[in-house]
Amino acid sequence: MTDIPPERIAQLRAAHPLAFRAPLSVRLRRWALWAAFAALIVYCLIAFDASPERIWTGLGRLGRVLSFMFPPHIWETWYEWREILKGLGETLSMAFLGTLIGAVIAFPLSFLGAQNINRLLFFRLSVRRGYDIIRAFETLILALIFIRAFGLGPLPGILAIAVSEIGTFAKLFSEAIENTSKKPVEGVVASGGSGMQSIRFGVMPQVMPVILSIVLYNFESNVRSGTILGIVGAGGIGFLLSDRISAYRWDEAWSIIFLIIAMVYVIDWLSAQIRRRLIGKWDGAQ
């Protein structure tokens, strides 16, 4: 095929502009889609009363609230610091235990949903729909249910995170298992290995770095989720933050928010270090 220079294309476009336009039916569909999109935005703004006056008034109130947060409060006694540090520890523990329990339960379930492991179509699809059912429940809703069942405290938060993560981890793990190469598995089988040995020595070295990365990332996310769960009564630093906001102690609320940000930053840094070392170790072992 001969390349046409850009100058020649420009000349043809200027001489025959209609030849370079999309057909009328295509243009009408585009205009209809853009019109529907614009109408949806306008409807949402009207239905939610997002008027300029309301937004301007809300921004003024937000500015007053932010002004109450400065300067941040600094606790002066060990008793006050102990309460805050206990709340941070509870939130971190909820995220860690919930992530760990979810990963441990989801790991064997993920093999049942992987196409290259489970060849039974109906059984595999049923397991995958089970993943979807579990993931359909938001962590906050699960926390409210477990608070009704087990009472206030970190335990409902741990269970809510764990149940939610079972569906998420099982789906992501099974997809990672399906994306592994068949060559190591075929090599193990050709050497006389059993089915379990082919999974152990052919699949696991490939999938473990991905699984570790998924678990560490979700742990970071669950640290933030643990804060929200505390607001609804699952304990942790979120409960203390909600208490300070309800009492209009905005300077203390800002100090707690700053500590949450610092904790998330530290967890992110530690996760990156762990990910680099462990995943590098697995990659070197393959």
ChimeraX commands (.cxc) that place a marker at each C-alpha (Angstrom):
marker #1 position 0.00,0.00,0.00 radius 0.5
marker #1 position 1.42,3.39,-1.05 radius 0.5
marker #1 position 1.73,5.96,1.73 radius 0.5
marker #1 position -0.16,9.18,0.95 radius 0.5
marker #1 position 1.66,12.31,2.14 radius 0.5
marker #1 position -0.18,14.52,4.65 radius 0.5
marker #1 position -0.18,17.41,2.19 radius 0.5
marker #1 position -2.13,15.36,-0.35 radius 0.5
marker #1 position -4.65,14.30,2.34 radius 0.5
marker #1 position -5.15,17.94,3.28 radius 0.5
marker #1 position -5.77,18.85,-0.35 radius 0.5
marker #1 position -8.33,16.07,-0.76 radius 0.5
marker #1 position -10.07,17.03,2.49 radius 0.5
marker #1 position -10.34,20.64,1.29 radius 0.5
marker #1 position -11.61,19.61,-2.13 radius 0.5
marker #1 position -14.08,16.94,-0.96 radius 0.5
marker #1 position -15.08,17.71,2.67 radius 0.5
marker #1 position -18.21,15.53,2.61 radius 0.5
marker #1 position -16.16,12.43,1.75 radius 0.5
marker #1 position -14.30,12.73,5.04 radius 0.5
marker #1 position -17.39,13.13,7.21 radius 0.5
marker #1 position -19.12,10.32,9.03 radius 0.5
marker #1 position -22.42,9.11,7.56 radius 0.5
marker #1 position -25.55,10.95,8.63 radius 0.5
marker #1 position -26.84,7.98,10.64 radius 0.5
marker #1 position -23.60,7.84,12.63 radius 0.5
marker #1 position -23.67,11.58,13.29 radius 0.5
marker #1 position -27.29,11.40,14.43 radius 0.5
marker #1 position -26.47,8.62,16.87 radius 0.5
marker #1 position -23.57,10.65,18.26 radius 0.5
marker #1 position -25.74,13.75,18.69 radius 0.5
marker #1 position -28.47,11.68,20.36 radius 0.5
marker #1 position -25.98,10.16,22.80 radius 0.5
marker #1 position -24.48,13.53,23.68 radius 0.5
marker #1 position -27.96,15.03,24.10 radius 0.5
marker #1 position -29.01,12.16,26.39 radius 0.5
marker #1 position -25.80,12.56,28.39 radius 0.5
marker #1 position -26.35,16.31,28.78 radius 0.5
marker #1 position -30.01,15.78,29.72 radius 0.5
marker #1 position -29.00,13.26,32.39 radius 0.5
marker #1 position -26.54,15.72,33.93 radius 0.5
marker #1 position -29.13,18.51,33.95 radius 0.5
marker #1 position -31.75,16.20,35.47 radius 0.5
marker #1 position -29.37,15.13,38.25 radius 0.5
marker #1 position -28.47,18.74,39.07 radius 0.5
marker #1 position -32.14,19.70,39.27 radius 0.5
marker #1 position -33.27,16.57,41.16 radius 0.5
marker #1 position -30.50,16.93,43.76 radius 0.5
marker #1 position -31.07,20.67,44.15 radius 0.5
marker #1 position -27.51,21.52,43.16 radius 0.5
marker #1 position -28.31,25.18,42.72 radius 0.5
marker #1 position -25.52,27.80,42.68 radius 0.5
marker #1 position -27.00,29.45,45.79 radius 0.5
marker #1 position -26.94,26.20,47.75 radius 0.5
marker #1 position -23.39,25.40,46.66 radius 0.5
marker #1 position -22.19,28.90,47.58 radius 0.5
marker #1 position -23.84,28.68,51.01 radius 0.5
marker #1 position -22.37,25.24,51.59 radius 0.5
marker #1 position -18.89,26.41,50.69 radius 0.5
marker #1 position -19.22,29.23,53.22 radius 0.5
marker #1 position -20.23,26.79,55.95 radius 0.5
marker #1 position -17.41,24.45,54.98 radius 0.5
marker #1 position -14.95,27.32,55.30 radius 0.5
marker #1 position -16.19,28.04,58.82 radius 0.5
marker #1 position -15.87,24.37,59.77 radius 0.5
marker #1 position -12.31,24.25,58.42 radius 0.5
marker #1 position -11.45,27.39,60.36 radius 0.5
marker #1 position -12.46,25.63,63.58 radius 0.5
marker #1 position -9.93,22.88,62.85 radius 0.5
marker #1 position -6.92,25.17,63.11 radius 0.5
marker #1 position -4.71,25.12,64.99 radius 0.5
marker #1 position -4.89,21.33,65.46 radius 0.5
marker #1 position -5.27,20.06,68.99 radius 0.5
marker #1 position -2.29,18.46,70.73 radius 0.5
marker #1 position -3.09,16.12,73.58 radius 0.5
marker #1 position -1.04,16.85,76.69 radius 0.5
marker #1 position -1.61,13.83,78.94 radius 0.5
marker #1 position -0.76,10.17,78.45 radius 0.5
marker #1 position -4.37,9.21,79.23 radius 0.5
marker #1 position -5.59,11.20,76.20 radius 0.5
marker #1 position -2.84,9.84,73.94 radius 0.5
marker #1 position -3.53,6.29,75.11 radius 0.5
marker #1 position -7.14,6.56,73.98 radius 0.5
marker #1 position -6.11,7.82,70.54 radius 0.5
marker #1 position -3.33,5.25,70.10 radius 0.5
marker #1 position -5.70,2.48,71.19 radius 0.5
marker #1 position -8.17,3.58,68.52 radius 0.5
marker #1 position -5.46,3.56,65.85 radius 0.5
marker #1 position -4.34,0.11,67.01 radius 0.5
marker #1 position -7.89,-1.24,66.85 radius 0.5
marker #1 position -8.36,0.08,63.31 radius 0.5
marker #1 position -5.06,-1.44,62.20 radius 0.5
marker #1 position -5.92,-4.75,63.88 radius 0.5
marker #1 position -9.34,-4.85,62.23 radius 0.5
marker #1 position -7.79,-4.32,58.82 radius 0.5
marker #1 position -5.04,-6.89,59.40 radius 0.5
marker #1 position -7.23,-9.67,60.84 radius 0.5
marker #1 position -10.06,-9.07,58.36 radius 0.5
marker #1 position -7.65,-9.18,55.42 radius 0.5
marker #1 position -5.85,-12.25,56.76 radius 0.5
marker #1 position -9.04,-14.23,57.44 radius 0.5
marker #1 position -10.48,-13.29,54.07 radius 0.5
marker #1 position -7.30,-14.30,52.22 radius 0.5
marker #1 position -6.96,-17.63,54.06 radius 0.5
marker #1 position -10.56,-18.65,53.28 radius 0.5
marker #1 position -10.52,-17.28,49.71 radius 0.5
marker #1 position -7.26,-19.00,48.70 radius 0.5
marker #1 position -8.63,-22.58,48.45 radius 0.5
marker #1 position -11.95,-21.31,47.06 radius 0.5
marker #1 position -10.14,-19.54,44.24 radius 0.5
marker #1 position -8.94,-22.86,42.79 radius 0.5
marker #1 position -12.56,-23.99,42.47 radius 0.5
marker #1 position -13.32,-20.95,40.31 radius 0.5
marker #1 position -10.25,-21.20,38.05 radius 0.5
marker #1 position -10.94,-22.64,34.61 radius 0.5
marker #1 position -7.57,-24.37,34.29 radius 0.5
marker #1 position -8.08,-26.15,37.65 radius 0.5
marker #1 position -11.81,-26.86,37.86 radius 0.5
marker #1 position -13.00,-28.38,34.56 radius 0.5
marker #1 position -16.61,-28.85,35.72 radius 0.5
marker #1 position -18.43,-25.98,34.01 radius 0.5
marker #1 position -21.59,-25.90,36.14 radius 0.5
marker #1 position -19.68,-26.24,39.40 radius 0.5
marker #1 position -17.15,-23.57,38.40 radius 0.5
marker #1 position -19.82,-21.10,37.32 radius 0.5
marker #1 position -21.76,-21.72,40.54 radius 0.5
marker #1 position -18.65,-20.96,42.58 radius 0.5
marker #1 position -18.03,-17.78,40.61 radius 0.5
marker #1 position -21.60,-16.61,41.14 radius 0.5
marker #1 position -20.99,-17.22,44.83 radius 0.5
marker #1 position -18.06,-14.78,44.62 radius 0.5
marker #1 position -20.39,-12.20,43.06 radius 0.5
marker #1 position -23.06,-12.66,45.74 radius 0.5
marker #1 position -20.53,-12.09,48.51 radius 0.5
marker #1 position -19.06,-9.04,46.79 radius 0.5
marker #1 position -22.53,-7.56,46.32 radius 0.5
marker #1 position -22.70,-6.76,50.04 radius 0.5
marker #1 position -20.92,-3.52,50.90 radius 0.5
marker #1 position -18.56,-3.71,53.88 radius 0.5
marker #1 position -20.50,-1.00,55.69 radius 0.5
marker #1 position -23.76,-2.95,55.36 radius 0.5
marker #1 position -22.07,-6.10,56.64 radius 0.5
marker #1 position -20.71,-4.14,59.60 radius 0.5
marker #1 position -24.20,-2.91,60.51 radius 0.5
marker #1 position -25.51,-6.48,60.34 radius 0.5
marker #1 position -22.70,-7.89,62.47 radius 0.5
marker #1 position -23.04,-5.05,64.99 radius 0.5
marker #1 position -26.64,-6.13,65.50 radius 0.5
marker #1 position -25.52,-9.73,65.96 radius 0.5
marker #1 position -22.31,-9.33,68.02 radius 0.5
marker #1 position -22.65,-5.87,69.53 radius 0.5
marker #1 position -20.35,-2.88,69.34 radius 0.5
marker #1 position -16.58,-3.19,69.07 radius 0.5
marker #1 position -13.87,-4.29,66.64 radius 0.5
marker #1 position -15.21,-7.86,66.18 radius 0.5
marker #1 position -18.06,-6.86,63.82 radius 0.5
marker #1 position -15.57,-4.80,61.83 radius 0.5
marker #1 position -13.20,-7.74,61.49 radius 0.5
marker #1 position -16.00,-10.03,60.33 radius 0.5
marker #1 position -17.34,-7.43,57.89 radius 0.5
marker #1 position -13.93,-6.95,56.27 radius 0.5
marker #1 position -13.26,-10.70,56.21 radius 0.5
marker #1 position -16.57,-11.61,54.54 radius 0.5
marker #1 position -16.24,-8.83,51.99 radius 0.5
marker #1 position -12.66,-9.81,51.19 radius 0.5
marker #1 position -13.55,-13.48,50.69 radius 0.5
marker #1 position -15.50,-12.62,47.55 radius 0.5
marker #1 position -12.96,-10.08,46.31 radius 0.5
marker #1 position -9.90,-12.23,46.96 radius 0.5
marker #1 position -11.44,-15.40,45.57 radius 0.5
marker #1 position -12.32,-13.65,42.29 radius 0.5
marker #1 position -8.92,-11.97,41.91 radius 0.5
marker #1 position -6.99,-15.09,42.93 radius 0.5
marker #1 position -8.91,-17.30,40.50 radius 0.5
marker #1 position -8.26,-14.87,37.65 radius 0.5
marker #1 position -4.56,-14.84,38.52 radius 0.5
marker #1 position -4.51,-18.66,38.50 radius 0.5
marker #1 position -6.22,-18.74,35.10 radius 0.5
marker #1 position -3.59,-16.40,33.64 radius 0.5
marker #1 position -0.64,-18.64,34.55 radius 0.5
marker #1 position 1.41,-20.32,31.83 radius 0.5
marker #1 position 0.71,-23.98,31.05 radius 0.5
marker #1 position 4.34,-24.84,30.28 radius 0.5
marker #1 position 5.56,-25.29,33.90 radius 0.5
marker #1 position 2.51,-27.44,34.65 radius 0.5
marker #1 position 3.12,-29.58,31.58 radius 0.5
marker #1 position 6.76,-29.94,32.60 radius 0.5
marker #1 position 5.81,-31.21,36.06 radius 0.5
marker #1 position 3.29,-33.67,34.61 radius 0.5
marker #1 position 5.80,-34.88,32.00 radius 0.5
marker #1 position 8.25,-35.56,34.83 radius 0.5
marker #1 position 5.73,-37.86,36.49 radius 0.5
marker #1 position 4.21,-35.37,38.93 radius 0.5
marker #1 position 0.67,-35.70,40.21 radius 0.5
marker #1 position -2.09,-33.13,39.84 radius 0.5
marker #1 position -1.38,-31.63,43.26 radius 0.5
marker #1 position 2.33,-31.48,42.49 radius 0.5
marker #1 position 1.63,-29.69,39.21 radius 0.5
marker #1 position -0.30,-27.05,41.17 radius 0.5
marker #1 position 2.38,-26.84,43.85 radius 0.5
marker #1 position 5.39,-26.57,41.54 radius 0.5
marker #1 position 3.81,-25.35,38.31 radius 0.5
marker #1 position 1.09,-22.90,39.32 radius 0.5
marker #1 position 2.06,-21.61,42.77 radius 0.5
marker #1 position 5.44,-20.06,41.85 radius 0.5
marker #1 position 3.71,-18.09,39.10 radius 0.5
marker #1 position 0.69,-16.93,41.05 radius 0.5
marker #1 position 2.14,-16.17,44.49 radius 0.5
marker #1 position 3.67,-12.78,43.57 radius 0.5
marker #1 position 0.31,-11.64,42.22 radius 0.5
marker #1 position -1.55,-12.94,45.26 radius 0.5
marker #1 position 0.85,-11.24,47.67 radius 0.5
marker #1 position 0.50,-7.97,45.78 radius 0.5
marker #1 position -3.31,-8.20,45.87 radius 0.5
marker #1 position -3.36,-8.97,49.61 radius 0.5
marker #1 position -1.02,-6.10,50.48 radius 0.5
marker #1 position -2.95,-3.62,48.37 radius 0.5
marker #1 position -6.29,-4.66,49.90 radius 0.5
marker #1 position -4.77,-4.43,53.38 radius 0.5
marker #1 position -3.93,-0.78,52.68 radius 0.5
marker #1 position -7.49,-0.22,51.48 radius 0.5
marker #1 position -8.96,-1.97,54.51 radius 0.5
marker #1 position -7.04,0.32,56.85 radius 0.5
marker #1 position -9.06,3.19,55.38 radius 0.5
marker #1 position -12.26,1.12,55.42 radius 0.5
marker #1 position -11.68,0.33,59.10 radius 0.5
marker #1 position -11.95,4.04,59.84 radius 0.5
marker #1 position -15.39,4.24,58.24 radius 0.5
marker #1 position -16.54,1.10,60.06 radius 0.5
marker #1 position -15.60,2.70,63.36 radius 0.5
marker #1 position -18.00,5.55,62.69 radius 0.5
marker #1 position -20.98,3.14,62.65 radius 0.5
marker #1 position -19.92,1.50,65.92 radius 0.5
marker #1 position -17.25,-1.04,65.00 radius 0.5
marker #1 position -14.67,0.59,67.25 radius 0.5
marker #1 position -11.31,1.93,66.26 radius 0.5
marker #1 position -10.22,5.45,65.47 radius 0.5
marker #1 position -13.34,6.07,63.40 radius 0.5
marker #1 position -15.48,5.88,66.53 radius 0.5
marker #1 position -13.33,8.53,68.23 radius 0.5
marker #1 position -13.44,10.70,65.13 radius 0.5
marker #1 position -17.24,10.48,64.99 radius 0.5
marker #1 position -17.43,11.33,68.69 radius 0.5
marker #1 position -15.27,14.45,68.25 radius 0.5
marker #1 position -17.28,15.63,65.24 radius 0.5
marker #1 position -20.59,15.10,67.06 radius 0.5
marker #1 position -19.27,17.18,69.96 radius 0.5
marker #1 position -18.07,19.95,67.57 radius 0.5
marker #1 position -14.49,19.49,68.76 radius 0.5
marker #1 position -13.14,20.22,65.31 radius 0.5
marker #1 position -9.54,20.83,66.37 radius 0.5
marker #1 position -9.33,17.32,67.83 radius 0.5
marker #1 position -11.09,15.91,64.78 radius 0.5
marker #1 position -8.45,17.43,62.52 radius 0.5
marker #1 position -5.67,15.99,64.71 radius 0.5
marker #1 position -7.25,12.53,64.43 radius 0.5
marker #1 position -7.61,12.93,60.64 radius 0.5
marker #1 position -3.93,13.86,60.44 radius 0.5
marker #1 position -2.97,10.75,62.45 radius 0.5
marker #1 position -5.11,8.59,60.13 radius 0.5
marker #1 position -3.35,10.07,57.09 radius 0.5
marker #1 position 0.03,9.44,58.72 radius 0.5
marker #1 position -0.92,5.84,59.55 radius 0.5
marker #1 position -2.09,5.16,55.99 radius 0.5
marker #1 position 1.15,6.65,54.64 radius 0.5
marker #1 position 3.27,4.44,56.91 radius 0.5
marker #1 position 1.25,1.35,55.96 radius 0.5
marker #1 position 1.66,2.20,52.28 radius 0.5
marker #1 position 5.43,2.55,52.69 radius 0.5
marker #1 position 5.75,-0.69,54.66 radius 0.5
marker #1 position 3.59,-2.54,52.12 radius 0.5
marker #1 position 5.81,-1.33,49.31 radius 0.5
marker #1 position 8.90,-2.59,51.15 radius 0.5
marker #1 position 7.30,-5.97,51.89 radius 0.5
marker #1 position 6.04,-6.26,48.32 radius 0.5
marker #1 position 9.49,-5.49,46.92 radius 0.5
marker #1 position 11.25,-8.06,49.10 radius 0.5
marker #1 position 8.75,-10.92,49.04 radius 0.5
marker #1 position 7.76,-10.63,45.40 radius 0.5
marker #1 position 11.41,-10.28,44.41 radius 0.5
marker #1 position 12.16,-13.43,46.39 radius 0.5
marker #1 position 9.39,-15.36,44.63 radius 0.5
marker #1 position 10.47,-14.07,41.22 radius 0.5
marker #1 position 14.04,-15.14,41.91 radius 0.5
marker #1 position 12.89,-18.61,42.94 radius 0.5
marker #1 position 11.14,-19.30,39.65 radius 0.5
marker link #1:1,2 radius 0.2
marker link #1:2,3 radius 0.2
marker link #1:3,4 radius 0.2
marker link #1:4,5 radius 0.2
marker link #1:5,6 radius 0.2
marker link #1:6,7 radius 0.2
marker link #1:7,8 radius 0.2
marker link #1:8,9 radius 0.2
marker link #1:9,10 radius 0.2
marker link #1:10,11 radius 0.2
marker link #1:11,12 radius 0.2
marker link #1:12,13 radius 0.2
marker link #1:13,14 radius 0.2
marker link #1:14,15 radius 0.2
marker link #1:15,16 radius 0.2
marker link #1:16,17 radius 0.2
marker link #1:17,18 radius 0.2
marker link #1:18,19 radius 0.2
marker link #1:19,20 radius 0.2
marker link #1:20,21 radius 0.2
marker link #1:21,22 radius 0.2
marker link #1:22,23 radius 0.2
marker link #1:23,24 radius 0.2
marker link #1:24,25 radius 0.2
marker link #1:25,26 radius 0.2
marker link #1:26,27 radius 0.2
marker link #1:27,28 radius 0.2
marker link #1:28,29 radius 0.2
marker link #1:29,30 radius 0.2
marker link #1:30,31 radius 0.2
marker link #1:31,32 radius 0.2
marker link #1:32,33 radius 0.2
marker link #1:33,34 radius 0.2
marker link #1:34,35 radius 0.2
marker link #1:35,36 radius 0.2
marker link #1:36,37 radius 0.2
marker link #1:37,38 radius 0.2
marker link #1:38,39 radius 0.2
marker link #1:39,40 radius 0.2
marker link #1:40,41 radius 0.2
marker link #1:41,42 radius 0.2
marker link #1:42,43 radius 0.2
marker link #1:43,44 radius 0.2
marker link #1:44,45 radius 0.2
marker link #1:45,46 radius 0.2
marker link #1:46,47 radius 0.2
marker link #1:47,48 radius 0.2
marker link #1:48,49 radius 0.2
marker link #1:49,50 radius 0.2
marker link #1:50,51 radius 0.2
marker link #1:51,52 radius 0.2
marker link #1:52,53 radius 0.2
marker link #1:53,54 radius 0.2
marker link #1:54,55 radius 0.2
marker link #1:55,56 radius 0.2
marker link #1:56,57 radius 0.2
marker link #1:57,58 radius 0.2
marker link #1:58,59 radius 0.2
marker link #1:59,60 radius 0.2
marker link #1:60,61 radius 0.2
marker link #1:61,62 radius 0.2
marker link #1:62,63 radius 0.2
marker link #1:63,64 radius 0.2
marker link #1:64,65 radius 0.2
marker link #1:65,66 radius 0.2
marker link #1:66,67 radius 0.2
marker link #1:67,68 radius 0.2
marker link #1:68,69 radius 0.2
marker link #1:69,70 radius 0.2
marker link #1:70,71 radius 0.2
marker link #1:71,72 radius 0.2
marker link #1:72,73 radius 0.2
marker link #1:73,74 radius 0.2
marker link #1:74,75 radius 0.2
marker link #1:75,76 radius 0.2
marker link #1:76,77 radius 0.2
marker link #1:77,78 radius 0.2
marker link #1:78,79 radius 0.2
marker link #1:79,80 radius 0.2
marker link #1:80,81 radius 0.2
marker link #1:81,82 radius 0.2
marker link #1:82,83 radius 0.2
marker link #1:83,84 radius 0.2
marker link #1:84,85 radius 0.2
marker link #1:85,86 radius 0.2
marker link #1:86,87 radius 0.2
marker link #1:87,88 radius 0.2
marker link #1:88,89 radius 0.2
marker link #1:89,90 radius 0.2
marker link #1:90,91 radius 0.2
marker link #1:91,92 radius 0.2
marker link #1:92,93 radius 0.2
marker link #1:93,94 radius 0.2
marker link #1:94,95 radius 0.2
marker link #1:95,96 radius 0.2
marker link #1:96,97 radius 0.2
marker link #1:97,98 radius 0.2
marker link #1:98,99 radius 0.2
marker link #1:99,100 radius 0.2
marker link #1:100,101 radius 0.2
marker link #1:101,102 radius 0.2
marker link #1:102,103 radius 0.2
marker link #1:103,104 radius 0.2
marker link #1:104,105 radius 0.2
marker link #1:105,106 radius 0.2
marker link #1:106,107 radius 0.2
marker link #1:107,108 radius 0.2
marker link #1:108,109 radius 0.2
marker link #1:109,110 radius 0.2
marker link #1:110,111 radius 0.2
marker link #1:111,112 radius 0.2
marker link #1:112,113 radius 0.2
marker link #1:113,114 radius 0.2
marker link #1:114,115 radius 0.2
marker link #1:115,116 radius 0.2
marker link #1:116,117 radius 0.2
marker link #1:117,118 radius 0.2
marker link #1:118,119 radius 0.2
marker link #1:119,120 radius 0.2
marker link #1:120,121 radius 0.2
marker link #1:121,122 radius 0.2
marker link #1:122,123 radius 0.2
marker link #1:123,124 radius 0.2
marker link #1:124,125 radius 0.2
marker link #1:125,126 radius 0.2
marker link #1:126,127 radius 0.2
marker link #1:127,128 radius 0.2
marker link #1:128,129 radius 0.2
marker link #1:129,130 radius 0.2
marker link #1:130,131 radius 0.2
marker link #1:131,132 radius 0.2
marker link #1:132,133 radius 0.2
marker link #1:133,134 radius 0.2
marker link #1:134,135 radius 0.2
marker link #1:135,136 radius 0.2
marker link #1:136,137 radius 0.2
marker link #1:137,138 radius 0.2
marker link #1:138,139 radius 0.2
marker link #1:139,140 radius 0.2
marker link #1:140,141 radius 0.2
marker link #1:141,142 radius 0.2
marker link #1:142,143 radius 0.2
marker link #1:143,144 radius 0.2
marker link #1:144,145 radius 0.2
marker link #1:145,146 radius 0.2
marker link #1:146,147 radius 0.2
marker link #1:147,148 radius 0.2
marker link #1:148,149 radius 0.2
marker link #1:149,150 radius 0.2
marker link #1:150,151 radius 0.2
marker link #1:151,152 radius 0.2
marker link #1:152,153 radius 0.2
marker link #1:153,154 radius 0.2
marker link #1:154,155 radius 0.2
marker link #1:155,156 radius 0.2
marker link #1:156,157 radius 0.2
marker link #1:157,158 radius 0.2
marker link #1:158,159 radius 0.2
marker link #1:159,160 radius 0.2
marker link #1:160,161 radius 0.2
marker link #1:161,162 radius 0.2
marker link #1:162,163 radius 0.2
marker link #1:163,164 radius 0.2
marker link #1:164,165 radius 0.2
marker link #1:165,166 radius 0.2
marker link #1:166,167 radius 0.2
marker link #1:167,168 radius 0.2
marker link #1:168,169 radius 0.2
marker link #1:169,170 radius 0.2
marker link #1:170,171 radius 0.2
marker link #1:171,172 radius 0.2
marker link #1:172,173 radius 0.2
marker link #1:173,174 radius 0.2
marker link #1:174,175 radius 0.2
marker link #1:175,176 radius 0.2
marker link #1:176,177 radius 0.2
marker link #1:177,178 radius 0.2
marker link #1:178,179 radius 0.2
marker link #1:179,180 radius 0.2
marker link #1:180,181 radius 0.2
marker link #1:181,182 radius 0.2
marker link #1:182,183 radius 0.2
marker link #1:183,184 radius 0.2
marker link #1:184,185 radius 0.2
marker link #1:185,186 radius 0.2
marker link #1:186,187 radius 0.2
marker link #1:187,188 radius 0.2
marker link #1:188,189 radius 0.2
marker link #1:189,190 radius 0.2
marker link #1:190,191 radius 0.2
marker link #1:191,192 radius 0.2
marker link #1:192,193 radius 0.2
marker link #1:193,194 radius 0.2
marker link #1:194,195 radius 0.2
marker link #1:195,196 radius 0.2
marker link #1:196,197 radius 0.2
marker link #1:197,198 radius 0.2
marker link #1:198,199 radius 0.2
marker link #1:199,200 radius 0.2
marker link #1:200,201 radius 0.2
marker link #1:201,202 radius 0.2
marker link #1:202,203 radius 0.2
marker link #1:203,204 radius 0.2
marker link #1:204,205 radius 0.2
marker link #1:205,206 radius 0.2
marker link #1:206,207 radius 0.2
marker link #1:207,208 radius 0.2
marker link #1:208,209 radius 0.2
marker link #1:209,210 radius 0.2
marker link #1:210,211 radius 0.2
marker link #1:211,212 radius 0.2
marker link #1:212,213 radius 0.2
marker link #1:213,214 radius 0.2
marker link #1:214,215 radius 0.2
marker link #1:215,216 radius 0.2
marker link #1:216,217 radius 0.2
marker link #1:217,218 radius 0.2
marker link #1:218,219 radius 0.2
marker link #1:219,220 radius 0.2
marker link #1:220,221 radius 0.2
marker link #1:221,222 radius 0.2
marker link #1:222,223 radius 0.2
marker link #1:223,224 radius 0.2
marker link #1:224,225 radius 0.2
marker link #1:225,226 radius 0.2
marker link #1:226,227 radius 0.2
marker link #1:227,228 radius 0.2
marker link #1:228,229 radius 0.2
marker link #1:229,230 radius 0.2
marker link #1:230,231 radius 0.2
marker link #1:231,232 radius 0.2
marker link #1:232,233 radius 0.2
marker link #1:233,234 radius 0.2
marker link #1:234,235 radius 0.2
marker link #1:235,236 radius 0.2
marker link #1:236,237 radius 0.2
marker link #1:237,238 radius 0.2
marker link #1:238,239 radius 0.2
marker link #1:239,240 radius 0.2
marker link #1:240,241 radius 0.2
marker link #1:241,242 radius 0.2
marker link #1:242,243 radius 0.2
marker link #1:243,244 radius 0.2
marker link #1:244,245 radius 0.2
marker link #1:245,246 radius 0.2
marker link #1:246,247 radius 0.2
marker link #1:247,248 radius 0.2
marker link #1:248,249 radius 0.2
marker link #1:249,250 radius 0.2
marker link #1:250,251 radius 0.2
marker link #1:251,252 radius 0.2
marker link #1:252,253 radius 0.2
marker link #1:253,254 radius 0.2
marker link #1:254,255 radius 0.2
marker link #1:255,256 radius 0.2
marker link #1:256,257 radius 0.2
marker link #1:257,258 radius 0.2
marker link #1:258,259 radius 0.2
marker link #1:259,260 radius 0.2
marker link #1:260,261 radius 0.2
marker link #1:261,262 radius 0.2
marker link #1:262,263 radius 0.2
marker link #1:263,264 radius 0.2
marker link #1:264,265 radius 0.2
marker link #1:265,266 radius 0.2
marker link #1:266,267 radius 0.2
marker link #1:267,268 radius 0.2
marker link #1:268,269 radius 0.2
marker link #1:269,270 radius 0.2
marker link #1:270,271 radius 0.2
marker link #1:271,272 radius 0.2
marker link #1:272,273 radius 0.2
marker link #1:273,274 radius 0.2
marker link #1:274,275 radius 0.2
marker link #1:275,276 radius 0.2
marker link #1:276,277 radius 0.2
marker link #1:277,278 radius 0.2
marker link #1:278,279 radius 0.2
marker link #1:279,280 radius 0.2
marker link #1:280,281 radius 0.2
marker link #1:281,282 radius 0.2
marker link #1:282,283 radius 0.2
marker link #1:283,284 radius 0.2
marker link #1:284,285 radius 0.2
marker link #1:285,286 radius 0.2
view
